[in-house]
Each structure stands twice: as structure tokens, then as C-alpha cells.
Amino acid sequence: MNLSFENKVALVTGAGSGIGLATAKGFAEAGASVVLADYREESVHAAAEDLVAAGHKALAIRCDVADERQVAAMVKQTVSALGRLDAAFNNAGVQSPIAETADASSEEFDRVNAVNLRGVWTCMKYELLQMREQGSGAIVNTSSLGGLVGIAGRGVYHASKHGVLGLTKSAALEYASRGIRINAVCPGIIETPMVAGMLASEPDAMKELMKEQPIGRLGRPEEIAAAVLWLCSPGASFVIGHALVVDGGYTVH
């Protein structure tokens, strides 16, 4: 199976750490020119510098995906610098503290959905404008096991991740016949800074979640990256609007 991305351009949001960083590295190692975007400027610049030092072509862009102007500028800068856009991984996301639905605030709902849902929609919008012009491209959006099931106290986060799957499926139908494939990845509980924060702040809740992880361990960012690269590769050329679950068996029961 060909996972080479030679002469291709890939854009990754949330690339400063965790799944995004692992995926950016994966694209670079497969030969792509990679744009790493994140709202944490220092992290994303350090990551891009490490890739360049290793002999890869990488560009860092500070971008808050909740800001449409910044997203438009990110895609414009990508194409201006590298000439095209072949693959995009819309991965930037935030978590929400445990709260019953009646106790969650509207401010928290708006904060989480501005990044996790509206941010994905905005990124797709501007990526698709470029890919539509090219007549080719592949997009992968990060949903979650939380896009497939419900967990008490996680309604705000899960609502955003369910929404990502609706966006993914609808957009996939719009562009499938025009050479653009759109899919989603649904990670389980992965060893990332976000999950480390949850383990520290909500140890009892996370202990209960881990009981539902049949594989008996946290996932690794590289395991999600491998799935994303496959979805963007010619090997997945017949895969349209799919939510690829990579969760160690969590959602099987």
C-alpha cells in the first residue's frame, strides 16, 4: 500500500502537541510538505523547526480555528507558500469539564463548539474552496468516541463531536464526485496532554472510563496518525464519509 506523500502538501491543525503533532510528523516522514497550525505559537514553531532540522519541509502558522479570519489566512498562506493543498487534518479541539446538562453554562457550550464544531466547519470551508479549484484533495476531521456514544456529564463535548460527524458526512456527499474525499477519525482515550489534564483533574471519572477500554491501555498519538495518513492516501480512495474508530475497542460493547 502506497503511503507516500511526495510532492504533496498537508495541513494539520492542533499540531502543537498530541495527535496533531504525531500526524504532522507522519506526513513529513512520508514526504509531504507540512503546515503545522496551532493557537499556541511557541509550540507549533518549535515543532516545525524540529521537522526542518530533520530534513523535512515544514511551515508553522499560529491559528485559532474559532476565528474565521485566521482560518482563511491560514489556508491562503499555505497555498501562497506551497502552491496547493492536498490533505487537511482538522484536529484542533478542546475538552469540557464534567457537568450535568442542567448545570453546564451557555458560555462553556459556546466555547467548546466554537473550536470543536464551528472550527471544523470553518476549516473545511476554506480548504474546500482551494480543493474545489484543484479538483482534488482529502480531508479528515477529528471527532471522537464521544461522537458515537453518550457519557453522563460529557454532553457539551459529545454534542460538538457528534456534530463533526454530521458535517463530515454531508460534505463528503457534496464533493465525492469532484475528486475530494472527506472522512473522520474517532479516537478513543489517547495519551495526549489533553487526556493527561483530565487524568489529573478528574481521576475517578477517568478511572471509570479506562475500565471500558478493552485493550487495557491508553492509545498512542501515532496510532491515530497512522489512521489519518491512510484515510488521506490512495489506499483509501473508495472511502467516503466514513467515521474510522480507533479506540482500543471502547465502543464495541
HELIX and SHEET records of a PDB file:
HELIX    1   1 GLY A   18  GLU A   29  1                                  12    
HELIX    2   2 GLU A   41  ALA A   53  1                                  13    
HELIX    3   3 GLU A   68  LEU A   82  1                                  15    
HELIX    4   4 SER A  106  ASN A  116  1                                  11    
HELIX    5   5 ARG A  118  GLN A  134  1                                  17    
HELIX    6   6 LEU A  145  GLY A  147  5                                   3    
HELIX    7   7 GLY A  155  TYR A  175  1                                  21    
HELIX    8   8 ALA A  176  ARG A  178  5                                   3    
HELIX    9   9 PRO A  193  SER A  201  1                                   9    
HELIX   10  10 PRO A  203  LYS A  211  1                                   9    
HELIX   11  11 PRO A  221  CYS A  232  1                                  12    
HELIX   12  12 PRO A  234  ALA A  236  5                                   3    
HELIX   13  13 TYR A  250  VAL A  252  5                                   3    
SHEET    1   A 7 ALA A  58  ARG A  62  0                                        
SHEET    2   A 7 SER A  33  ASP A  38  1                                        
SHEET    3   A 7 VAL A   9  THR A  13  1                                        
SHEET    4   A 7 ALA A  87  ASN A  90  1                                        
SHEET    5   A 7 GLY A 137  THR A 142  1                                        
SHEET    6   A 7 ILE A 180  PRO A 187  1                                        
SHEET    7   A 7 ALA A 243  VAL A 246  1                                        
END                                                                             
